[in-house]
């Protein structure tokens, strides 16, 4: 992650308020029926912890990764407020050492903050760390979002198109404002997706 990008996010997270709020992503909450009742979850680029803390509230053993010390301080406060235990790690999601076949659930909300080359490294790590048959949840903006100029990526290359994942179940959503299109379904197993 470039120093300018780090400073930008550190500055955004340094304010007293939670910039994305304390409530989890609406899309993540809509995936609740698909979550295992127990297991390990990884929340990638989790910022102030709203999604990782919510996953812990669902009974999962959560590791929350973000590169911003300011965000992590707020995430720890949120976990304490909610009475849950989360393991927080300060690291760049693009270069973090993803342990192999470790997590039952891997969540990345707002993937569009990563440019394609860095996203490819991050997604390779996410595939590596997800257990075979695990649940992968990704949320990001699609290219049409640029037409609305209401948030999301400013460069079309940072928007997402459905990737082709192998070996794992996948949840992928893309959404465009002002109309949100939510999709929360488990990808059907195929012969290519079996380990």
GIFEN-V960027 format. One record per backbone hydrogen bond with DSSP energy under -1.0 kcal/mol. NH is the residue of the N-H (numbers start at 1). CO is the residue of the C=O. E is the energy in kcal/mol with one decimal. If there is no record, write none. Layout:
nh: <NH:NH>
co: <CO:CO>
e: <E:E>
//
This chain:
nh: <6:7:8:9:10:11:12:13:21:29:30:31:32:34:35:41:42:43:44:46:49:53:54:55:56:57:59:60:61:63:64:65:66:72:73:74:75:76:77:78:79:80:81:82:84:87:89:91:95:96:98:101:102:103:104:105:106:107:108:111:113:114:119:120:121:122:123:124:125:126:127:128:129:130:131:133:134:135:137:138:139:140:145:146:147:148:158:159:160:169:171:173:175:187:193>
co: <2:3:4:5:6:7:8:9:18:25:26:28:29:31:32:61:105:63:107:65:46:49:50:51:52:53:56:55:39:41:87:43:89:68:69:70:71:72:73:74:75:76:77:78:79:62:64:66:92:92:96:128:129:129:40:40:135:42:137:139:110:111:115:116:117:118:119:120:121:122:123:124:125:126:103:167:131:104:106:171:108:173:142:143:144:145:155:156:141:134:136:138:140:170:190>
e: <-2.4:-2.8:-2.2:-2.3:-2.9:-2.4:-2.0:-2.8:-1.5:-2.3:-1.9:-1.1:-1.7:-2.2:-1.5:-2.6:-2.3:-2.8:-2.9:-2.3:-2.3:-2.8:-1.2:-2.3:-2.0:-2.0:-1.9:-1.7:-3.0:-2.4:-3.1:-2.6:-2.0:-2.3:-2.2:-1.6:-2.4:-2.4:-1.6:-2.4:-2.5:-2.1:-2.7:-2.2:-2.3:-2.7:-2.7:-1.5:-1.2:-1.4:-1.1:-2.9:-2.2:-2.8:-1.9:-1.7:-2.4:-3.1:-2.8:-2.7:-1.2:-1.9:-2.8:-2.4:-1.3:-2.5:-3.3:-1.9:-1.9:-2.4:-2.5:-2.1:-2.2:-1.4:-3.1:-1.5:-2.7:-3.0:-2.9:-2.2:-2.1:-1.1:-2.0:-1.7:-1.6:-1.5:-1.7:-1.5:-3.0:-1.7:-3.6:-2.1:-1.6:-1.3:-1.4>
//
